[in-house]
């Protein structure tokens, strides 16, 4: 990014330090230790606030008189708000820096998430979800953009994989926690689902404040890096981004006129459709087994325990391969097939096994997917392109839950909704395979950067 190749680099270069003596491994491990745990925690909280409405629905739908279609539509409106404000938010982060902007995002979404506890019907529920999406817009692509300012080459792929572990972690922690909080009916005079939404939103506000102290905008501003480490890392990032800018462009129009960006957005749409559809409706699928809320939470966490392990191993294999695209496509194919099989299984154990494979495969797709766009986008092209891929992709979070709600209401079951989601996942695999490797475009002999 241009901001990394001017004042910051000059300042670092003027320091009395010998960057040649810097250990790449030691420096990048220090960066990983300093940034990734906190960012991972923020992502866990963001994902938890996004999907906890699925548990709230176990009693909220009855209390508010929400039909399946009204719940699906309202839950999905989160992603419409996300869509409209994603690109402006990421461009603002590119301009003002991650420290301030991510703090703003987290505090505002925490406040709105708490306000969701006081909705009174379908309209106010839909409005609250739309506003929540608007507030959270820019967080995920902002983190991906932030990684391009800190992690060169293969290190970015590792950072992305660790970051995305937040999805299963949020479900592993959040599912039993949400189920337990649902049992606190009557606390402070609130319904169980209100207690759930209030308590799980508080960490977002607290972490938003901490962002101001724990997220330096770029290496040159990190007090925990030595002068030599700052100089080396700023130089590595500037060199990499200059190469990417020369090959693919670094202006906003370069992203918006690159067909590969839109192809990646389409594949991401299919992946998120599958991920969020399962995440939002899984508690109600499991409830049909006849379990109480706290047991629903425990069972719902199991696929994500397996998924956390699977996505980590899958990402390592992909990072070592020169054919990342095959790992990305292979994971989403397996997810589609497993989910299609689950639609025709009625034994609880077998159905959960198939859903577990589907969840683990979707997570493996997400863990390997994001190294592709960050491997050829830089500068404002990265800010706009990553936001475009996320914002279009997140429309899958609107389409999936909404369509499932309408199909379920029409068929009184989950068989056809699961088939619909499986078909979308397989379409995502076709798009991914048709894409080719953008990092090799215009340079057939080059290796992947992530």
C-alpha positions, 0 to 999 in steps of 0.5 A: 500500500502506498502509505507503507512505502512513503513516510513510514518506510523513510522513518524506519530506514533512517533508524540506525539499524541493520535490517539485514541482521533481522530474523524473518521468522523471529520478527513475524512470530513476534507480530503473530503473537502480538496481533493475532490473539487479540484480533481472533478474540474480536472476531469470535465476539463479532461472529457470536453477535452475528449468530446468537439470534439463532439460539434466541429464536428458540423462544424469541420467535414465539414471544414476538410472534415471528413465523419461520419466514419472518425470522429468516428474512429479519435475520438475513437483513443483517447482511443487507446493511452489511452490503451497503456500508461495507465498501465505504467502511473499508475505504474509511479504514484505509484512510483513517487507520485500523486502530480508530476505525475497528474500535468504532465498528466494535463499539457501535455494533455492541450497542446495537446488539444490546438494543436488539434485546428490546425488539417487540415484533417482526418490524423492529426485529428486522430494523435491529438486524439491518442496523447491526449489519450497518454497524459491523460493516467493514470489520471482516474486510478491514481485518483482511486489509490490515493483514496486507499492512502487516504480513507479507507472502505466506505469513498472510496466509497463516495469519488469515487461517488463524483469524478464521479459526474464530468462526468455529471457536465462536460456535464452540464457546457460543453454542453451549454459552447461548444455550445456558444463557437461555435458561436464565429466564426471569433474570432482571425481569427479562426473557431468556433470549433478552438476557442472551442478547444483552450479555453477549454484546457487552464484550464487543464494547469493551474490546472496541475500547481496547483496540485503541491501545492494542492495534498499531496501524502499521509496523512503524508505529509498533513500540514492541518492534525494534528499529531494525525489525520495523525497517525490514518489515516495512521494506518487505511489505513495500516491495511486495505491494509494488510488485502487485501494483505493477501487475494488477494495479492498486487503484480502486478502479483496478479492483472494480474492473477486474472480473476475478474480483467478481468471480471471487465474490460469487464463490464467497457468496456461495460459501457464506450462504452455506456457512450462515444458513447452517449457523442460524438454523442449526439450533432449530434443526437440533431441537427437532431431536427433542432436546432442551436448549442447553443440550441443543447448545452442546450438540451444536458446538460439536461440528465446530470442534471438528471444524476447528481442527480440520480447517487448521490442517487443511490450511497448512496443506494448502499453504505448502501446495502450489495449487491452492485453488484445488484445496479451496474447491475441494473443500466446498465440493465436500461440503455440498455433498455432505449437506445433500446427504444430510437432507435424507438422513433422519437418524439424529446421529447420522444426520449430525455426522453429515452436518459435521462434515459439511461444517468442517468442509465449509470452514476449510474452504474459508480458511484457504479462500482468503489468501487468493484475493490478498495475493493479487490486490494491493493499495486502494484496490485491496481496500475496495476489492476485499470489501466488494468480495465480502459485501457481495459474499455476505448477501449469501447471509441474506439469501440463505436464511431467508430462502430456508425460512420460506422453504421450511414454512412451505414444506414443514421440514428441513429436507428441501432447505438443506438440498438448496444450500448444498446446491449453492455450495456446489455452484461455489465450487464450479465458480472457484475452479473456473477462476484459475489462480489470479496470482499467476495471471500475467506471470505464468512462472510465478508461485503463489504468494500465500 
